[in-house]
Amino acid sequence: MAGGQLTIHYHRDFDGMVSAAVLASILAERGEDDLRLTSVNYDQRTDWATFGEGTRFAIVDFHFHPRAAYWFDHHPTTFLDDELRAAYAPSERWMWDATSPSCPPMILAHAERWWGYEVPERFREMARWSDVVDAARYSSVDQAIYGEEPALRITRALAAGPRPEWTDELAAAMRDGTLEEVASRPDLERAYQRACKTRDKALVQFPPTVVRQRAGVLLYDASSNKVRRERFAPFYHHPEARYAVGVIPTRAGFHVTCGENPWNPPANRMHVGELMERYGGGGHIAVGGANPHDLEATRQVAGEVADQLEAHLIAHGEA
């Protein structure tokens, strides 16, 4: 069934890396003998219609594309427009499940059903941890920040990778190795130690970045490249908050990040991904983001998002 090189594009995070490793292993068993893994991020969807033109490709944990030979995703905001939504139909090659906490369990269940795949225990373990990481199902904020389990060491190390292509190497290593083996790599250990130092600095630097805390919503501005970032710092310092909205720098510019407090969620949830979609971004019910075109616009969007979350909590008596 092989038909030339197949590139598996995956979202550049733990969930996406595991998804790519799982699909690559499955497809190799099914006769694909020329597989390449390469990450994709939101800044690469500018001209989505021409993405991957002239190549065979699969996409996991990222937006739907009608030319994908294989496609699996769980994001509610996966379809960039109505035309793409209309082009999707579940099949042997495509699957979308917005109720899945992460992407790997979907791929494994699909392969079992359609291709008779026997799932190895190491992939079941990766899928379990992918659910924990991507859906923030940590037992506590301390586990999220200080957890030493192999999956969490890998996740932490990604924040201090030596180069963007490094995740491709790790995803490839996950095809044949266990989480413990990948977490034991010397290059990953070096990245992990760097990331831990950054984490510790970020926790100290976070409090002065808070712009306001009102009606259960924390708004912060960590746009300075001198300020280190820790995803769960808002809830570490402010466990009473329901939501945190922040401005952070990226390689391509600036990003609005928005998330629910996993340890103090609102009873009446607002769909964060759909809210961020209004600003050209996306995400899940509990977490999402967007990439406005400059810092001023990013700050404006962050303020508007915080305003809407505050209004929502006030309207439901949760402020």
ZAMARGU-4260 file (C-alpha; in steps of 0.2 Angstrom, whole numbers, plus 5000, padded with zeros to 4 digits):
<rodrens>
0) 5000/5000/5000 | 5015/5011/5001 | 5015/5025/4988 | 5031/5035/4991 | 5036/5045/5006
5) 5022/5050/5018 | 5026/5065/5030 | 5016/5064/5046 | 5013/5082/5052 | 5010/5083/5071
10) 5006/5098/5083 | 5022/5102/5092 | 5018/5096/5110 | 5017/5080/5120 | 5000/5075/5113
15) 5005/5078/5095 | 5022/5069/5097 | 5014/5054/5104 | 5001/5054/5090 | 5014/5055/5077
20) 5024/5041/5085 | 5008/5030/5086 | 5002/5033/5069 | 5020/5030/5061 | 5021/5013/5070
25) 5004/5008/5065 | 5007/5013/5046 | 5024/5005/5046 | 5015/4988/5050 | 5003/4992/5036
30) 5017/4993/5023 | 5022/5012/5023 | 5041/5010/5022 | 5045/5028/5020 | 5039/5039/5034
35) 5044/5056/5040 | 5039/5065/5055 | 5039/5084/5056 | 5030/5096/5067 | 5017/5110/5062
40) 5011/5125/5072 | 4998/5138/5070 | 5009/5150/5061 | 5010/5137/5047 | 4991/5138/5042
45) 4992/5155/5034 | 4988/5148/5017 | 4981/5131/5022 | 4974/5127/5005 | 4991/5125/4998
50) 4999/5116/5013 | 5009/5101/5008 | 5006/5103/4990 | 5014/5090/4979 | 5017/5079/4994
55) 5009/5064/5003 | 5005/5068/5020 | 4995/5064/5036 | 4990/5076/5050 | 4988/5072/5068
60) 4982/5083/5082 | 4980/5098/5071 | 4968/5106/5058 | 4958/5096/5046 | 4965/5096/5028
65) 4955/5087/5014 | 4971/5081/5005 | 4978/5072/5020 | 4980/5053/5017 | 4977/5051/5036
70) 4970/5063/5048 | 4966/5062/5067 | 4961/5076/5078 | 4951/5080/5094 | 4950/5099/5094
75) 4933/5107/5092 | 4940/5121/5082 | 4949/5109/5069 | 4939/5115/5054 | 4945/5132/5048
80) 4929/5136/5038 | 4912/5129/5033 | 4919/5122/5017 | 4932/5111/5026 | 4919/5106/5038
85) 4908/5100/5024 | 4922/5090/5016 | 4925/5079/5032 | 4917/5062/5034 | 4923/5049/5045
90) 4932/5035/5036 | 4945/5022/5037 | 4958/5036/5035 | 4950/5051/5044 | 4943/5052/5062
95) 4938/5067/5073 | 4932/5066/5091 | 4930/5082/5100 | 4926/5073/5116 | 4942/5064/5117
100) 4954/5072/5130 | 4969/5069/5118 | 4973/5062/5101 | 4983/5046/5104 | 4968/5036/5112
105) 4958/5040/5096 | 4971/5034/5084 | 4973/5018/5094 | 4955/5014/5095 | 4953/5018/5077
110) 4967/5006/5072 | 4960/4992/5083 | 4943/4994/5075 | 4948/4997/5056 | 4964/4988/5055
115) 4964/4975/5068 | 4979/4983/5077 | 4985/4975/5093 | 4990/4990/5104 | 5006/4987/5114
120) 5006/4992/5132 | 5019/5006/5130 | 5007/5015/5118 | 4993/5013/5130 | 5004/5021/5144
125) 5008/5035/5132 | 4990/5038/5128 | 4985/5038/5146 | 4998/5051/5150 | 4993/5061/5134
130) 4976/5063/5142 | 4984/5069/5158 | 4995/5082/5150 | 4983/5088/5136 | 4967/5089/5147
135) 4977/5095/5162 | 4971/5080/5172 | 4985/5082/5185 | 4982/5077/5202 | 4987/5094/5209
140) 4995/5110/5204 | 5011/5103/5212 | 5011/5088/5201 | 5009/5099/5185 | 5024/5110/5190
145) 5035/5098/5199 | 5030/5080/5193 | 5045/5069/5190 | 5036/5055/5180 | 5044/5051/5163
150) 5030/5059/5153 | 5030/5075/5163 | 5049/5076/5162 | 5047/5075/5143 | 5034/5088/5143
155) 5044/5099/5154 | 5060/5097/5143 | 5050/5103/5127 | 5050/5120/5134 | 5070/5120/5133
160) 5073/5111/5117 | 5089/5114/5108 | 5081/5117/5091 | 5063/5116/5084 | 5067/5100/5075
165) 5072/5091/5091 | 5054/5086/5094 | 5055/5076/5078 | 5069/5066/5085 | 5059/5063/5101
170) 5043/5058/5092 | 5054/5046/5081 | 5061/5039/5097 | 5044/5036/5104 | 5040/5025/5089
175) 5051/5011/5096 | 5055/5016/5114 | 5045/5018/5131 | 5042/5034/5139 | 5056/5030/5152
180) 5068/5026/5138 | 5065/5043/5130 | 5065/5052/5146 | 5082/5045/5150 | 5091/5052/5134
185) 5105/5063/5139 | 5099/5077/5128 | 5082/5076/5136 | 5090/5077/5153 | 5100/5092/5148
190) 5084/5101/5142 | 5074/5095/5157 | 5087/5103/5169 | 5087/5119/5159 | 5068/5119/5159
195) 5067/5117/5178 | 5078/5132/5181 | 5067/5142/5169 | 5052/5135/5179 | 5059/5141/5196
200) 5063/5158/5189 | 5046/5159/5181 | 5037/5156/5197 | 5047/5170/5205 | 5044/5182/5191
205) 5025/5179/5189 | 5017/5190/5203 | 5023/5207/5195 | 5016/5202/5178 | 4998/5202/5185
210) 4988/5216/5177 | 4972/5213/5187 | 4962/5200/5196 | 4943/5203/5195 | 4928/5192/5196
215) 4937/5176/5196 | 4948/5180/5181 | 4967/5183/5182 | 4974/5194/5168 | 4993/5195/5166
220) 5006/5202/5154 | 5022/5192/5152 | 5026/5199/5135 | 5044/5204/5140 | 5057/5191/5134
225) 5065/5194/5151 | 5051/5185/5160 | 5051/5166/5160 | 5034/5157/5157 | 5026/5143/5168
230) 5009/5137/5161 | 5002/5134/5179 | 5010/5148/5188 | 4994/5158/5188 | 4985/5144/5198
235) 5000/5141/5209 | 5000/5159/5215 | 4981/5161/5214 | 4972/5145/5217 | 4956/5155/5219
240) 4955/5160/5201 | 4943/5152/5189 | 4952/5158/5173 | 4969/5165/5168 | 4972/5175/5153
245) 4989/5180/5148 | 5000/5189/5135 | 5016/5179/5131 | 5030/5180/5118 | 5032/5167/5104
250) 5046/5164/5091 | 5034/5172/5078 | 5027/5186/5089 | 5015/5187/5103 | 5001/5175/5109
255) 4986/5176/5120 | 4984/5161/5131 | 4968/5157/5141 | 4964/5143/5152 | 4953/5136/5165
260) 4959/5132/5183 | 4959/5113/5183 | 4959/5113/5202 | 4945/5126/5204 | 4935/5126/5188
265) 4919/5136/5186 | 4902/5126/5187 | 4896/5135/5172 | 4910/5133/5159 | 4913/5145/5145
270) 4920/5137/5129 | 4937/5144/5129 | 4942/5137/5112 | 4926/5144/5104 | 4930/5161/5112
275) 4948/5161/5105 | 4941/5156/5088 | 4933/5174/5087 | 4951/5181/5087 | 4958/5169/5074
280) 4964/5156/5087 | 4956/5140/5094 | 4957/5126/5107 | 4946/5116/5119 | 4933/5120/5131
285) 4945/5123/5145 | 4960/5130/5136 | 4964/5140/5120 | 4975/5153/5112 | 4976/5166/5098
290) 4991/5175/5089 | 4986/5193/5085 | 4997/5202/5073 | 5007/5213/5086 | 5009/5216/5104
295) 4996/5230/5105 | 4983/5219/5097 | 4988/5205/5108 | 4985/5215/5124 | 4969/5221/5117
300) 4963/5204/5113 | 4968/5198/5131 | 4959/5212/5139 | 4943/5208/5129 | 4944/5189/5133
305) 4946/5193/5151 | 4931/5205/5151 | 4920/5192/5143 | 4925/5178/5155 | 4922/5190/5169
310) 4905/5194/5162 | 4901/5176/5161 | 4906/5172/5179 | 4896/5187/5185 | 4881/5182/5175
315) 4881/5164/5183 | 4885/5170/5201 | 4902/5163/5201 | 4912/5179/5202
</rodrens>
